Amino acid sequence: MGRRSLFEVVRRVSFNIALFERGDITIVDAKLREGGDIVLHCDSYRCVAQELFTLLPKLLGGGKVGVDLGTSRNGMAYVWRGEPILHAVLDWKTVEEILRNIGPLQIYIGSSPYVDVKKAATLVGCREVRLVDELAAGWTRRWLKAKYPELEEDEIDALAFTYHDGVAVSLC
């Protein structure tokens, strides 16, 4: 890592991170060092979340990403081998960029009558997307909120979607 301010931003979107510890993956601040598994060249919440959601799944080799689409705020969560890794509440433009560049992941999108799921599903090309009924995923919300009280509702919903099978859809 590097500057404390950048560490705080990374900590806001990551579940398990340690400052100055050697771990499975090293994230470094480009202003201080170039060597690391992930080198961050920015320090804003939006940019750091985009970089981590795009690069980390490629390094770890897959996983699941849950997306809770909203009218103004969108929740995202990345899960690898059953363990939550990343979470964020982002604007549509950032979600769009992440979905275009996300790599080989299983994508779970919450389905509700208030959002255009097709708009998000087309961003991943002909890859399969799992549509999860938001009401069906609702039973896991209370459990996840108790386990992760620091998460916002949109992040909880996105995380809940990754624990459900949903319906497979491929838009080509």
TORLO-737007 format. One line per 8 residues: for each residue x, y, z of N, C-alpha, C, O. Coordinates in steps of 0.2 Angstrom, whole numbers, padded with zeros to 4 digits, m for minus. Each point is the difference from the previous one (the first is absolute). Layout:
<atoms>
X:Y:Z:X:Y:Z:X:Y:Z:X:Y:Z | ...
</atoms>
This chain:
<atoms>
0004:m0006:0000:m0004:0006:0000:0004:0006:0000:0006:0000:m0002 | m0008:0006:0004:0004:0006:0000:m0003:0005:0004:0000:m0001:0006 | m0003:0006:m0009:m0003:0006:0004:m0006:m0003:0005:m0004:m0004:m0003 | 0004:0007:0009:m0006:m0002:0004:m0007:0001:m0003:m0004:m0004:0001 | 0004:0010:m0004:m0006:0002:m0003:m0003:m0005:m0006:m0006:m0002:0000 | 0011:m0001:m0004:m0002:m0005:m0005:m0002:m0006:0004:m0004:m0004:m0003 | 0008:0002:0008:m0002:m0006:0004:m0007:0000:0002:m0004:m0005:0000 | 0002:0011:0003:m0007:0001:0002:m0005:m0001:m0005:m0005:m0003:0001
0006:0005:m0007:m0004:m0001:m0006:m0001:m0007:m0002:m0005:m0003:m0001 | 0011:0000:0001:0000:m0008:m0002:m0004:m0003:0006:m0003:m0005:m0002 | 0004:0007:0008:m0003:m0004:0006:m0008:0001:m0001:m0004:m0004:0002 | 0002:0010:m0005:m0007:0001:m0001:m0004:m0005:m0005:m0006:m0001:0001 | 0010:m0002:m0005:m0003:m0004:m0005:0003:m0008:0001:m0002:m0004:m0004 | 0006:0003:0009:0003:m0007:0001:m0002:m0003:0006:m0002:0004:0005 | 0001:m0010:m0005:m0002:m0004:0007:0006:m0001:0004:0000:0002:0006 | 0005:m0005:m0009:0006:m0002:0005:0006:0004:m0003:0003:m0003:m0005
0000:0008:0008:0006:0003:m0002:0004:0002:0006:m0003:0002:0005 | 0009:m0002:m0006:0005:0002:0005:0005:0005:m0002:0002:m0001:m0006 | 0000:0006:0010:0005:0005:m0002:0007:m0003:0002:0001:m0002:0005 | 0003:0003:m0010:0007:m0002:0001:0001:m0008:0001:0005:m0002:0003 | m0010:m0002:m0004:0001:m0007:0001:0001:m0004:m0007:m0002:0003:m0005 | 0005:m0008:0005:0001:m0004:m0006:m0006:m0005:0000:m0001:m0004:0005 | m0002:0004:m0011:m0006:m0005:0000:0000:m0003:m0007:0005:m0001:m0003 | m0011:m0002:0001:m0001:m0003:m0006:0001:0004:m0006:0003:m0002:m0005
m0005:0008:0006:0000:0005:m0006:0003:0007:0003:m0003:0002:0005 | 0008:0001:m0008:0002:0006:0002:m0002:0006:m0004:0000:0000:m0006 | m0004:0005:0009:m0002:0006:m0004:0004:0005:0002:0002:0002:0006 | 0001:0002:m0011:0005:0005:0002:m0003:0007:m0003:m0003:0000:m0005 | 0006:0005:0008:m0001:0007:m0002:0005:0002:m0006:0006:0000:0002 | m0008:0001:m0008:0004:0002:m0005:0005:0006:0001:0005:0000:m0002 | m0008:0004:0007:0004:0006:0001:0006:m0002:0005:0005:0004:0000 | m0005:m0009:0003:0006:m0002:0004:0004:m0006:m0002:0006:m0001:0001
m0010:m0004:m0005:0004:m0006:m0002:m0004:m0002:m0007:m0006:0000:0000 | 0010:m0004:m0004:m0003:m0003:m0006:m0001:m0007:0001:m0004:m0003:m0004 | 0008:0000:0008:m0001:m0008:0001:m0005:m0002:0004:0000:0002:0006 | m0005:m0006:m0008:m0005:m0003:0003:m0005:m0004:m0004:0001:0001:m0006 | m0005:m0005:0009:m0005:m0003:m0005:m0005:0005:m0003:m0001:m0001:m0006 | m0001:0006:0010:m0004:0005:m0003:0003:0006:0002:0001:0002:0006 | 0000:0003:m0011:0003:0006:0001:m0006:0005:m0001:m0002:0001:m0006 | 0000:0003:0011:m0005:0005:m0001:0003:0007:m0002:0004:0003:0004
m0007:0000:m0009:0003:0006:m0003:m0005:0006:0002:0001:0005:m0002 | m0006:m0007:0006:m0005:0005:0002:m0002:m0001:0007:0002:m0005:0003 | m0006:0010:0000:m0001:m0001:0007:m0007:0002:0002:m0002:0001:0006 | m0003:0000:m0011:m0007:0001:0001:m0004:m0006:0001:0002:m0005:m0003 | m0007:0005:0007:m0004:m0006:0001:m0002:m0003:m0006:0001:m0006:m0001 | m0004:0010:m0004:m0002:m0003:m0006:0005:m0003:m0004:m0001:m0006:m0003 | 0007:0009:0002:0005:m0003:m0004:0003:m0006:0003:0002:m0005:m0003 | m0001:0005:0010:0003:m0006:0004:m0004:m0006:m0001:0002:m0005:m0001
m0009:0006:0002:m0005:m0005:m0001:0000:m0003:m0007:0000:m0006:m0001 | 0001:0010:m0004:0000:m0002:m0007:0006:m0004:m0001:0000:m0006:m0003 | 0006:0008:0005:0006:m0003:m0001:0000:m0007:0004:0002:m0005:m0003 | m0004:0005:0009:0000:m0007:0004:m0005:m0005:m0003:0001:m0006:0000 | m0007:0009:m0002:m0005:m0005:m0003:0002:m0003:m0006:m0002:m0005:m0002 | 0006:0009:m0002:0002:m0002:m0007:0006:m0005:0001:0001:m0005:m0003 | 0004:0007:0007:0006:m0003:0001:0001:m0006:0004:0003:m0006:m0001 | m0007:0006:0007:0001:m0005:0005:m0003:m0007:m0002:0003:m0005:0001
m0009:0005:m0005:m0002:m0006:m0002:0004:m0004:m0005:0000:m0006:m0001 | 0004:0010:m0003:0004:m0002:m0005:0006:m0004:0004:0003:m0005:m0003 | 0000:0008:0008:0005:m0002:0004:m0002:m0007:0003:0004:m0005:0001 | m0010:0005:0002:m0002:m0005:0004:m0003:m0006:m0004:0000:m0006:0002 | m0002:0008:m0008:m0002:m0005:m0005:m0007:m0002:0001:m0002:m0006:0001 | m0003:0011:m0002:m0007:m0002:0000:m0003:0003:0006:0002:0004:0004 | m0008:m0007:m0002:m0004:0001:0005:m0007:0003:m0002:m0002:m0002:m0006 | m0002:0005:0010:m0006:0003:m0001:m0001:0007:0001:0003:0002:0005
m0007:0002:m0009:m0001:0007:0002:m0008:0000:0000:m0003:m0002:m0005 | 0001:0006:0010:m0007:0001:0001:m0001:0008:m0002:0004:0004:0002 | m0009:m0003:m0005:m0002:0007:m0002:m0007:0002:0002:m0005:m0004:m0003 | 0004:0009:0007:m0006:0002:0002:m0001:0007:m0004:0002:0005:0002 | m0006:m0005:m0007:m0001:0006:m0004:m0006:0004:0003:m0005:m0002:0002 | 0007:0008:m0002:m0005:0005:0003:m0001:0006:m0005:0003:0000:m0005 | m0007:0005:0007:m0002:0005:m0004:0006:0005:0000:0001:0004:m0005 | 0002:m0003:0011:0006:0005:0000:0006:m0004:0004:0006:0003:m0002
m0007:m0008:0006:0006:m0003:0003:0000:m0008:m0002:m0006:m0003:0000 | 0011:0001:m0001:0001:m0007:m0002:0005:m0004:0005:0005:0002:0001 | m0008:m0007:0002:0005:m0004:0004:0003:m0006:m0003:m0002:m0003:m0005 | 0009:0002:0006:0004:m0005:m0003:0003:m0004:0006:0002:0003:0005 | m0001:m0010:m0006:0004:m0004:0005:0003:m0005:m0004:m0002:m0003:m0005 | 0009:0001:0007:0004:m0005:m0004:0001:m0005:0006:0002:0001:0005 | m0004:m0007:m0007:0001:m0006:0004:0005:m0005:m0003:m0001:m0002:m0006 | 0006:m0001:0009:0005:m0005:m0002:0000:m0005:0004:0001:0000:0006
m0003:m0006:m0008:0000:m0007:0004:m0004:0001:0006:0002:m0002:0005 | m0008:0005:m0006:m0004:0001:0006:0001:0006:0004:m0004:0001:0005 | 0010:0002:m0005:0002:0005:0004:m0001:0007:m0003:0002:0001:m0006 | m0006:0004:0009:m0001:0006:m0002:0007:0004:0000:0004:0000:0005 | m0002:0003:m0011:0006:0003:m0001:m0001:0008:0000:0004:0004:0003 | m0008:m0002:m0008:m0001:0007:m0001:m0008:0002:0000:m0004:m0004:m0001 | 0003:0010:0003:m0007:0003:0000:0001:0008:m0001:0004:0003:0001 | m0009:m0001:m0005:0000:0007:m0001:m0007:0003:m0003:m0004:m0004:m0002
0002:0010:0003:m0006:0003:m0002:0003:0005:m0005:0004:0005:0001 | m0006:m0006:m0008:0003:0004:m0005:m0006:0003:m0005:m0005:m0002:0000 | 0007:0007:m0004:m0004:0003:m0005:0000:m0004:m0006:0004:m0005:0000 | m0009:0006:m0004:m0001:m0005:m0006:0006:0000:m0004:0002:m0005:m0003 | 0001:0011:0001:0006:0000:m0004:0006:m0004:0002:0003:m0004:m0004 | m0002:0003:0011:0005:m0004:0002:m0002:m0007:0000:0004:m0004:m0002 | m0010:0002:0003:m0002:m0007:0000:0000:m0002:m0008:0002:m0006:m0001 | m0003:0010:m0003:0000:m0001:m0007:0007:m0002:m0002:0001:m0005:m0004
0004:0009:0006:0007:m0001:m0002:0002:m0007:0003:0004:m0004:m0003 | m0006:0003:0010:0002:m0006:0003:m0002:m0006:m0004:0003:m0005:m0001 | m0010:0005:m0001:m0003:m0006:m0003:0003:m0001:m0007:0001:m0006:m0002 | 0001:0011:m0001:0004:m0001:m0007:0006:m0003:0001:0003:m0003:m0005 | 0001:0004:0010:0007:m0002:0001:0001:m0005:0006:0006:m0002:0002 | m0011:m0002:0000:0000:m0003:0006:0004:m0007:0000:0002:m0003:0005 | m0002:0000:m0011:0004:m0006:m0001:m0005:m0006:0001:m0006:0000:0000 | 0009:m0006:0002:m0003:m0006:0000:m0004:m0002:0007:0002:m0004:0004
m0008:0008:m0003:m0003:m0001:0006:m0008:m0002:m0002:m0002:0001:m0005 | m0001:m0004:0010:m0007:m0001:0000:m0003:0006:0003:0002:0003:0005 | m0007:m0001:m0009:m0003:0007:0001:m0007:m0001:0002:m0004:m0003:m0003 | 0002:0005:0009:m0007:0000:0003:m0003:0007:0000:0003:0004:0004 | m0008:m0003:m0007:m0004:0006:0000:m0007:m0001:0003:m0003:m0004:m0002 | 0002:0009:0007:m0007:0000:0003:m0005:0002:m0005:0001:0005:m0004 | m0007:m0009:0003:m0005:0002:m0004:m0006:0003:0004:m0003:m0003:0004 | 0001:0008:m0006:m0006:0004:0002:m0003:0004:m0005:0003:0001:m0005
m0010:0000:0006:m0003:0004:m0005:0002:0007:m0001:m0002:0004:m0005 | 0006:m0001:0009:0002:0007:0000:0007:0001:m0004:0002:0006:0000 | 0001:m0011:m0002:0007:0001:m0003:0000:m0004:m0007:m0003:m0004:m0001 | 0008:0007:m0003:0000:m0003:m0007:0006:m0005:0001:0006:0002:m0001 | m0007:m0008:0002:0005:m0005:0001:0004:m0001:m0007:0006:m0002:0000 | m0010:0002:m0006:0003:m0001:m0006:0005:0005:m0002:0005:m0002:m0003 | m0005:0008:0006:0005:0005:m0001:0007:m0002:0003:0005:0001:m0004 | m0006:m0004:0010:0007:m0003:0003:0002:m0006:m0003:0006:m0001:m0001
m0011:m0004:m0001:0002:m0006:m0003:0003:0001:m0007:0005:m0005:m0001 | m0006:0009:m0003:0003:0001:m0006:0007:0003:0000:0004:m0001:m0005 | m0002:0003:0011:0007:0003:0000:0005:m0006:0001:0006:0001:m0002 | m0008:m0007:0004:0004:m0005:0000:0001:m0005:m0006:0003:m0005:0000 | m0006:0008:m0005:0000:m0004:m0007:m0005:m0006:0000:m0005:0000:0003 | 0008:m0005:m0005:m0004:m0007:m0001:0001:m0004:0006:m0002:m0006:0000 | 0005:0008:0005:0001:m0004:0006:m0007:m0001:0004:m0004:0004:0000 | 0004:m0009:0004:m0006:m0002:0004:0000:0005:0006:0005:0001:0003
m0011:0001:m0002:m0001:0004:0006:m0006:m0003:0004:m0005:m0003:m0003 | 0006:0003:0010:m0006:m0003:0004:m0004:0005:0002:0002:0005:0004 | m0009:m0005:m0005:m0004:0004:0003:m0003:m0002:0006:m0003:m0006:0000 | 0003:0009:0005:m0002:m0002:0007:m0006:0004:0002:0000:0006:0000 | m0006:m0009:0002:m0006:0004:0002:0002:0003:0007:0002:m0004:0005 | m0003:0010:m0005:0002:0004:0006:m0004:m0002:0006:0002:0000:0006 | m0008:m0002:m0007:m0004:m0003:0006:0002:m0006:0002:0000:m0002:0006 | 0002:m0003:m0010:0003:m0006:0002:0006:0000:0004:0002:m0004:0004
0002:0009:m0006:0007:0001:0003:m0001:0004:0007:0004:0000:0004 | m0010:0002:m0003:m0002:0004:0006:0002:m0004:0007:0001:0004:0005 | m0002:m0010:m0005:0001:m0004:0006:0007:0000:0003:0002:m0001:0006 | 0003:0003:m0011:0007:0000:0002:0002:0007:0003:0005:0001:0003 | m0009:0004:m0005:0002:0007:0002:0001:0001:0008:0005:0003:0002 | m0010:m0006:0002:0001:0001:0007:0006:m0003:0003:0003:0003:0004 | m0002:m0009:m0007:0006:m0004:0003:0007:0004:m0002:0004:0001:0004 | m0004:0002:m0011:0006:0003:m0002:0001:0007:0004:0005:0002:0001
m0011:0001:0000:0000:0007:0004:0003:m0001:0007:0004:0004:0002 | m0006:m0010:0001:0003:m0001:0007:0007:m0002:m0001:0004:0002:0005 | m0002:m0005:m0010:0007:m0002:m0001:0005:0005:m0002:0006:0001:0002 | m0009:0004:m0006:0004:0005:m0003:m0004:0007:0001:m0002:0003:m0004 | 0002:m0001:0011:m0004:0006:0001:0002:0007:m0003:m0003:0005:m0001 | 0010:m0005:m0001:0003:0006:m0004:m0003:0001:m0007:0001:0005:m0003 | m0004:m0010:0000:m0002:0000:m0007:m0006:0004:m0001:m0005:0000:0005 | 0004:0004:m0010:m0006:0003:m0002:m0005:m0005:m0003:0002:m0005:m0002
m0008:0007:0002:m0005:m0004:m0003:0001:m0003:m0007:m0001:m0006:m0001 | 0003:0011:m0003:0002:m0002:m0007:0005:m0006:0000:0000:m0004:m0004 | 0005:0005:0008:0006:m0005:0000:m0003:m0007:0003:0002:m0005:m0002 | m0006:0006:0007:m0003:m0006:0003:m0004:m0004:m0005:0001:m0006:m0001 | m0005:0009:m0003:m0004:m0003:m0006:0004:m0003:m0005:m0001:m0006:m0002 | 0007:0010:0000:0004:m0003:m0005:0004:m0007:0003:0000:m0004:m0004 | 0002:0005:0010:0003:m0006:0003:m0005:m0006:0000:0001:m0006:m0001 | m0008:0007:0003:m0005:m0005:0001:m0001:m0003:m0007:m0001:m0006:0000
0001:0009:m0005:m0001:m0003:m0007:0005:m0005:m0002:m0001:m0005:m0003 | 0007:0006:0006:0006:m0005:m0002:m0002:m0007:0004:0004:m0005:m0002 | m0008:0005:0007:m0002:m0006:0003:m0006:m0004:m0002:m0002:m0005:0003 | 0000:0007:m0009:m0006:m0003:m0003:0001:m0002:m0007:0005:0004:m0004 | m0008:m0009:0001:0001:m0002:m0007:m0002:0004:m0005:0003:0002:m0005 | m0009:0001:0006:m0003:0004:m0005:m0002:m0004:m0007:0001:m0006:0000 | m0003:0010:m0005:m0001:m0003:m0006:0005:0002:m0005:0002:0006:m0001 | 0001:m0011:m0003:0005:0002:m0005:m0002:0003:m0006:m0005:m0002:m0003
0008:0008:0001:m0002:0004:m0006:0006:0002:m0004:0005:0001:0003 | m0005:m0002:m0009:0005:0002:m0005:m0003:0004:m0005:m0004:m0002:m0004 | 0006:0009:0003:m0003:0004:m0005:0006:0001:m0005:0005:0003:0001 | m0007:m0005:m0007:0005:0001:m0006:m0004:0003:m0006:0004:0001:m0005
</atoms>
